[in-house]
Amino acid sequence: MNYSVGQVAGFAGITVRTLHHYDEIGLLVPSERTYAGHRRYNDADLDRLQQILFYRELGFPLDEVAALLDDQATGRADPRAHLRRQHDLLTARIEKLQKMAAAVEHAMEARTMGINLTPEEKFEVFGDFDPDRYAQETRDRWGDTEAYRQSQRRTAAYTKEDWKRINGEMDAIHHRMAALLADGEPAGSVAAMDVAEEHRRFITRAYYDCGHGMHVCLGEMYVADERFTATYEAIRPGLAVYMRDAIVANAARHPVEPGAATPR
């Protein structure tokens, strides 16, 4: 079968003018012409065009594309080596595009989360933990709650130094709770409940108004969600359950707040 220049342009998603140019520079010369001089392309021509477009997509200039394809056509290049080269180039391009997409996504999420830090600052503050990673999930679960909106408003104004201070305070609370667990202090003890209360007040101060009912929901999530559990277990084995139990015990010694909201 052979195809007109218009048909090939339609197949490839390029212009007829581009095909004319490729013909003029000898990059893709159609195998046949009609008596009237019209270009006609066969399947081999389409295969070559596909290769041309592949290399053009990767940013190769036309003269380099011609050299690569001519080496292949004349047998100077091993077809398998050529395919391996294409695979390597594609893999590298995919990795680059993924990194670019991730950077753009992180920038969008950071604006949504209100974390107005550069990538370097975020790495300095949060280390390997990416605060934007679960932004969409957080928005889906609690985006219509006042607690979420309140957290958005507060964190939007935080600087790098604010985040360092906040993370330091949270780490200190976690390690105080872990020390009580290590000492064999019951989760329902006054000491453990006091640290749980400190944790609740910290959340209220740093993020959103966290009543005891909502705090209990958070404690349950620390155990139910393996991601939270892993965070606490990395500090000390058994800390997720111990933290939850201390939060529940602390809430029990306080009266239920009228109209207290809980996350869904």
C-alpha positions as CSV (number, residue, x, y, z in Angstrom):
1,M,0.0,0.0,0.0
2,N,1.0,3.6,-0.5
3,Y,-0.3,6.8,0.9
4,S,-0.6,10.4,-0.1
5,V,1.2,13.2,1.7
6,G,-2.1,14.3,3.2
7,Q,-2.8,10.9,4.5
8,V,0.6,10.5,6.1
9,A,0.4,14.0,7.6
10,G,-2.9,12.9,9.2
11,F,-1.5,9.6,10.5
12,A,1.5,11.3,12.1
13,G,-0.2,14.4,13.4
14,I,2.2,16.7,11.5
15,T,1.8,19.2,8.7
16,V,2.1,18.5,4.9
17,R,4.7,21.3,4.9
18,T,6.8,19.3,7.4
19,L,6.8,16.3,5.1
20,H,7.7,18.5,2.1
21,H,10.7,19.8,4.2
22,Y,11.8,16.3,5.2
23,D,11.8,15.4,1.5
24,E,13.7,18.5,0.4
25,I,16.5,17.8,2.9
26,G,16.6,14.1,2.1
27,L,15.5,13.0,5.6
28,L,12.4,11.3,4.3
29,V,12.2,10.9,0.6
30,P,8.9,9.2,-0.5
31,S,9.5,5.9,-2.3
32,E,7.2,6.7,-5.2
33,R,5.7,9.6,-7.1
34,T,2.7,9.6,-9.3
35,Y,3.0,10.7,-13.0
36,A,1.8,14.1,-11.8
37,G,4.7,14.2,-9.3
38,H,2.7,13.7,-6.2
39,R,4.5,12.1,-3.3
40,R,3.4,8.5,-2.3
41,Y,4.7,6.9,0.9
42,N,4.8,3.1,1.6
43,D,5.0,1.2,4.9
44,A,8.8,1.5,5.0
45,D,8.5,5.2,4.7
46,L,6.1,5.3,7.5
47,D,8.5,3.3,9.7
48,R,11.2,5.8,9.0
49,L,8.9,8.7,9.8
50,Q,8.1,7.1,13.1
51,Q,11.8,7.0,13.9
52,I,12.2,10.6,12.9
53,L,9.4,11.7,15.1
54,F,10.8,9.7,18.0
55,Y,14.1,11.4,17.9
56,R,12.6,14.8,17.2
57,E,10.5,14.4,20.3
58,L,13.7,13.7,22.3
59,G,15.1,17.0,21.0
60,F,17.6,15.7,18.4
61,P,18.4,18.1,15.5
62,L,17.4,16.9,12.1
63,D,21.0,16.3,10.9
64,E,21.7,14.0,13.8
65,V,18.4,12.2,13.2
66,A,19.5,11.6,9.6
67,A,22.9,10.3,10.6
68,L,21.3,7.9,13.1
69,L,18.7,6.5,10.7
70,D,21.2,6.3,7.8
71,D,23.6,4.2,10.0
72,Q,20.7,1.9,10.7
73,A,19.5,1.7,7.1
74,T,23.0,0.9,5.7
75,G,23.6,-1.8,8.3
76,R,26.4,0.2,10.1
77,A,24.4,0.0,13.3
78,D,23.1,-3.1,14.9
79,P,19.3,-3.0,14.9
80,R,19.2,-4.4,18.5
81,A,21.7,-1.8,19.6
82,H,19.5,0.8,18.0
83,L,16.5,-0.4,19.9
84,R,18.4,-0.4,23.1
85,R,19.5,3.1,22.5
86,Q,15.9,4.2,21.9
87,H,14.9,2.4,25.1
88,D,17.6,4.1,27.1
89,L,16.7,7.5,25.7
90,L,13.0,7.0,26.4
91,T,13.8,5.8,30.0
92,A,15.9,8.9,30.6
93,R,13.2,11.2,29.1
94,I,10.5,9.5,31.2
95,E,12.5,10.0,34.4
96,K,13.1,13.6,33.5
97,L,9.5,14.3,32.8
98,Q,8.4,12.5,36.0
99,K,10.7,14.7,38.0
100,M,9.4,17.8,36.2
101,A,5.8,16.7,36.8
102,A,6.5,16.0,40.5
103,A,8.1,19.4,40.9
104,V,5.1,21.2,39.4
105,E,2.7,19.0,41.4
106,H,4.6,19.8,44.6
107,A,4.5,23.5,43.8
108,M,0.7,23.4,43.3
109,E,0.2,21.3,46.4
110,A,2.4,23.6,48.5
111,R,0.3,26.6,47.5
112,T,-2.8,24.6,48.4
113,M,-1.4,23.4,51.7
114,G,-0.2,26.9,52.5
115,I,3.4,25.7,52.9
116,N,5.2,28.6,51.3
117,L,8.7,27.1,51.3
118,T,11.2,26.5,48.6
119,P,12.1,22.8,47.9
120,E,15.4,23.3,49.7
121,E,13.7,24.8,52.7
122,K,11.1,22.0,52.8
123,F,13.9,19.4,52.7
124,E,15.7,21.3,55.5
125,V,12.6,21.4,57.6
126,F,10.9,18.1,56.9
127,G,13.8,15.9,55.7
128,D,12.6,12.8,53.8
129,F,9.0,13.5,54.7
130,D,7.1,15.3,52.0
131,P,4.4,17.4,53.5
132,D,2.7,17.7,50.1
133,R,2.5,14.0,49.6
134,Y,-0.9,13.5,51.3
135,A,-2.3,16.9,50.5
136,Q,-5.0,15.6,48.2
137,E,-6.1,12.9,50.6
138,T,-6.2,15.4,53.4
139,R,-8.3,17.7,51.3
140,D,-10.7,14.9,50.3
141,R,-11.2,13.7,53.9
142,W,-11.4,17.0,55.8
143,G,-11.5,19.8,53.2
144,D,-15.0,20.8,54.1
145,T,-14.3,21.1,57.8
146,E,-13.6,24.2,59.8
147,A,-10.5,22.5,61.3
148,Y,-9.0,22.1,57.8
149,R,-9.8,25.7,56.8
150,Q,-8.3,27.0,60.1
151,S,-5.2,25.0,59.6
152,Q,-4.9,26.4,56.0
153,R,-5.1,29.9,57.3
154,R,-2.5,29.4,60.0
155,T,0.1,27.5,58.1
156,A,-0.1,29.9,55.2
157,A,1.8,32.4,57.2
158,Y,4.5,30.0,58.6
159,T,8.1,30.6,57.7
160,K,10.9,28.1,57.6
161,E,11.8,29.1,61.2
162,D,8.2,28.6,62.3
163,W,8.2,25.1,60.8
164,K,11.4,24.2,62.5
165,R,10.1,25.4,65.8
166,I,6.8,23.5,65.4
167,N,8.5,20.3,64.3
168,G,10.9,20.6,67.3
169,E,8.0,21.0,69.7
170,M,6.1,18.0,68.2
171,D,9.3,15.8,68.4
172,A,9.8,16.8,72.0
173,I,6.2,15.8,72.9
174,H,6.6,12.4,71.1
175,H,9.9,11.7,72.9
176,R,8.5,12.6,76.3
177,M,5.7,10.1,75.7
178,A,8.1,7.5,74.4
179,A,10.2,8.0,77.6
180,L,7.1,7.3,79.8
181,L,6.5,4.1,77.8
182,A,10.1,3.0,78.2
183,D,9.8,3.6,82.0
184,G,6.7,1.4,82.2
185,E,4.4,4.3,83.1
186,P,0.8,3.3,82.4
187,A,-0.9,5.1,79.6
188,G,-3.7,6.1,82.0
189,S,-1.2,7.6,84.5
190,V,-1.3,11.3,85.3
191,A,2.1,11.8,83.7
192,A,1.0,10.2,80.4
193,M,-2.3,12.0,80.3
194,D,-0.5,15.3,80.9
195,V,1.7,14.7,77.9
196,A,-1.4,13.8,75.9
197,E,-3.0,17.1,76.9
198,E,0.1,18.9,75.9
199,H,-0.1,17.2,72.5
200,R,-3.7,18.4,72.1
201,R,-2.9,21.9,73.1
202,F,0.0,22.0,70.7
203,I,-2.3,21.0,67.8
204,T,-4.7,23.7,68.9
205,R,-1.9,26.3,69.0
206,A,-0.2,25.3,65.8
207,Y,-2.9,24.1,63.5
208,Y,-6.6,24.1,64.5
209,D,-8.8,24.1,67.5
210,C,-8.6,20.5,68.7
211,G,-11.2,19.5,71.3
212,H,-10.9,16.3,73.3
213,G,-13.4,14.5,71.1
214,M,-11.4,15.3,68.0
215,H,-8.2,14.4,69.8
216,V,-9.5,10.9,70.5
217,C,-10.3,10.5,66.8
218,L,-6.7,11.5,66.0
219,G,-5.5,8.9,68.5
220,E,-7.5,6.2,66.9
221,M,-6.1,7.2,63.5
222,Y,-2.6,6.8,64.8
223,V,-3.4,3.1,65.3
224,A,-5.7,2.5,62.4
225,D,-3.6,4.1,59.7
226,E,-0.4,2.2,59.1
227,R,1.4,5.3,58.0
228,F,0.8,7.1,61.3
229,T,1.6,3.9,63.2
230,A,4.9,3.5,61.4
231,T,5.9,7.1,62.4
232,Y,5.3,6.4,66.0
233,E,6.7,2.9,65.9
234,A,9.9,4.4,64.5
235,I,10.3,6.5,67.6
236,R,9.6,3.6,70.0
237,P,7.8,0.2,69.4
238,G,4.4,0.3,70.9
239,L,4.2,4.1,71.0
240,A,1.2,4.4,68.6
241,V,-1.1,2.4,70.8
242,Y,0.3,4.0,74.0
243,M,-0.2,7.4,72.5
244,R,-3.8,6.5,71.6
245,D,-4.5,5.1,75.1
246,A,-3.1,8.2,76.8
247,I,-5.2,10.4,74.6
248,V,-8.4,8.5,75.4
249,A,-7.6,8.5,79.1
250,N,-6.9,12.2,79.0
251,A,-10.2,12.9,77.2
252,A,-12.1,10.8,79.8
253,R,-11.0,13.1,82.7
254,H,-12.4,16.1,80.9
255,P,-16.0,16.9,80.3
256,V,-17.3,16.6,76.7
257,E,-17.3,20.0,75.0
258,P,-20.8,21.0,73.9
259,G,-21.0,20.9,70.1
260,A,-17.5,19.5,69.8
261,A,-16.7,18.6,66.2
262,T,-14.9,15.4,65.2
263,P,-13.2,14.7,61.9
264,R,-15.1,12.4,59.5
